[in-house]
Amino acid sequence: MEQELEQAQAIYKLITEFFITYSFQIVGAIIVLAIGIFVASKISNLVIKLCEKKNIDVTLSRFIASTVKIIIIVMVAIIALGKLGISVTPFVAVIGAMSLGAGLAMQGLLSNYGAGLNIILARPFVVGDTIRVQGVAGQVKEVHLAYTLLTDEDNVEIIIPNRHIVGEILQNSHNDTLAEEIIGIAYSSDTNKAIAVIQASLAKIDNISQERAPLVGIDDFADSSINIGIRFWAPTNCYFETKYQANAEIFDALKKANITIPFPQREVRLLKEE
């Protein structure tokens, strides 16, 4: 019992001496770290505001601000460790060894981060663009270092790891998506009139892009009809709504103009044997 008391007293004495000796260093390190984190947050916010004034992409702005904040916090942490009299050299060696092991274990994750950095710097697309890659398409909602988040008109979110974007064939149609339609009219109908009616119908739809004007023309000569091809650009966030509205408007306009939309026909002849 006496031995245990002596051990407890020795531990208490050791802890007391430690706090008496290093209390000011500990308090100083905590103050330095707190001030550093506060300053890093302020500088990060200033960087974002500066990037907004320079009209820099929001994704790139956030990346630059986050990088600046991390660098400042790391520098302040090194200063705080110095206040405690702790040498950072062994930590650097340990971090290097851990980084090597982590790099081998997380090659896929690191490749995503590398690809994300490439996307942020090269900017093949930005938030709000409509992209198609790896067989999926959607409007870019967020770009992170590890992945890119897409969304569609139904608010379905699609997460694509960045390594599946960089180095692949990428289609970027910016804010809009191309709609392609084919309408068959009878061979006896006036094609010029039909094309004019369709163009007038598309002009009534507000959401259809006028920067890239709709295209209407003869697409094919089918068995039972002349096929009129229609191509127009609609905002990705209301693509189907615009497409269905255009189809209804075109159908009603053709009907009022007495332009026939024929159904498939086939002529069959029966031959009698003599």
ABEGO torsion letter per residue (X at the ends): XAAAAAAAAAAAAAAAAAAAAAAAAAAAAAAAAAAAAAAAAAAAAAAAAAAAAAGBBAAAAAAAAAAAAAAAAAAAAAAAAAAAGBBAAAAAAAAAAAAAAAAAAAAAAAAAAAAAAAAAAAGABBBGBBBBBGGBBEBBABBBAABBBBBBAAGBBBBBBAAAABGBBBBBAEABBBBBBBBBBBAABBAAAAAAAAAAAAAABAABBAABBBBBBBABBBAABBBBBBBBBBBAAAAAAAAAAAAAAAAAAAAAAGBBBBBBBBBBBBBBBX
